[in-house]
């Protein structure tokens, strides 16, 4: 791969990482700002009923640590893999919305698929994602 191609790849992967981080950050902040909404999401999509606010704050705090490590390119095999896994679970748990795309806001759920593709691409190409990354390679 020539230098220009490598640079374009690195810029593209950085943009994907920034985009995925932005979405994950907003979903994480939601756990702190709208705790009742987060409870409903966990009940409806993950079948976890009765979560206390304190537990949602712990989950949100752990997610913040994960997504900032992801943003910084730390321990890529682990952080990129966990972000991919979390988003895949979120995407697949919304299957009912995909079956009725034109009811309510369900059409918006389809935006999860390109993001899932971005998470997969980042995981598969993690060794090439070097721009503004604190760790080189996939450790």
N, C-alpha and C positions, 0 to 999 in steps of 0.2 A: 504494500500500500504506500503510495507516495505521500509526501508531507502534506499537501493540500487536502487529500482525501482523509488522512488521519485527523487533521485539524477540523474538517467538516463533521466527521464522525464524533469527535469529542464535544464540539459545540452542540450537536444534535442531542447527544446523550445528556449533556448538562441541562439543556432546555426541557427534556423529558423529566429529569430528576427534579427540577424546579417546579414543573407543572404538577407532578404527582405529590410533591411535598405540599404545595399550596392547597390542594384539595384535602389531603390528609390532615393538614393543620386546621382547616376550618371544621372538619368533622370532629377533631379532638377538642378544639376550643368549645364546641357546642356542648360537650360533656360538662364543662365548667359554667357556661353562661346560661344554658337552658337544661338544667338537670332533669326536669320533668319530661322534656322532649326526649332526652337520652334514655330515660326509663322506658318510654313507649317504644322507642326503636329496639331496645334490647328485648322487650316482651314480644313485639310483633314479628321481628325478623330472626331473633336468636332463641326465642322461647325461654328466656331467662326472666322470670317474674320476681317482683319484690326486691329489686336491687336498691340498697340504701345509697343515699347521696355520697356518703363517705367512700363506699366501694367504687362508685363512678368516678370520684376524684382520684382514687388510686389508679384505676384503669386509665383515666385521662393522663395522669402524670407519667405512667409507664409508656403510653403512646407518645407523649411529648419527647421523652428520652429517645425512644426508637426513631421517630421521624427526624429529629435533629441529627442523630447519628447517621441516618440515611442521607440527609441533606449534605452532611460533611464528608460523605463517602467513607465512613469508618466501618471496619469489619463487614465488607460488602457481602460476602456469602451469607452472613447471618442477617444483617439489616435489610438488604435488598430482598432476601428470601422471606423474611417476616412481613415486610410491606406487601410483597406479592401474595403471600398466604392470607393476610388480613383482608386485602382487597378482594381476593378470590372468594373468600367466605362471604363477604358482604355482597358481592355480585351474585353469587349463586343462591344466597338466602332470599333474594328478592324475586325468585322465579315467578311468583304469582303476578307481579306487576308486568312481567314480560308477556304473560298469557292474555292480558287485557290492556294493550298499550294505549288505547284511546279513551280510557276512563280516568278521570281526574288528572293528577300530575304524573301518571305512570309512564308517559312517553319520556320524561326526564331520566328515568332509571336506565334507559338505553345508553346514556353517556358513560355508564360504568364500563361498558365493553371496550371502547378505545383506551380508557385508562388501564384496564386489565392488560390490554395488549402492550401498553407502554411499560407497565410493571414487568411483564414477561421479557420484553426487549431489554430493559435495564438489567434484569437478572442474568440473562443470557450473555449480554455484552459488558458485564460489570468490569472485566479486566481492561476494557478499552475506555471506560468512563473515568478519565484522569483529570479533566479540567476542574480546578478548585476542589479537588478531592484530597483529603488529608492522608489517605492511605493508598498506596499503589498496589495493584493486584486485587485478589478477591478474598484475602484473609479476613 
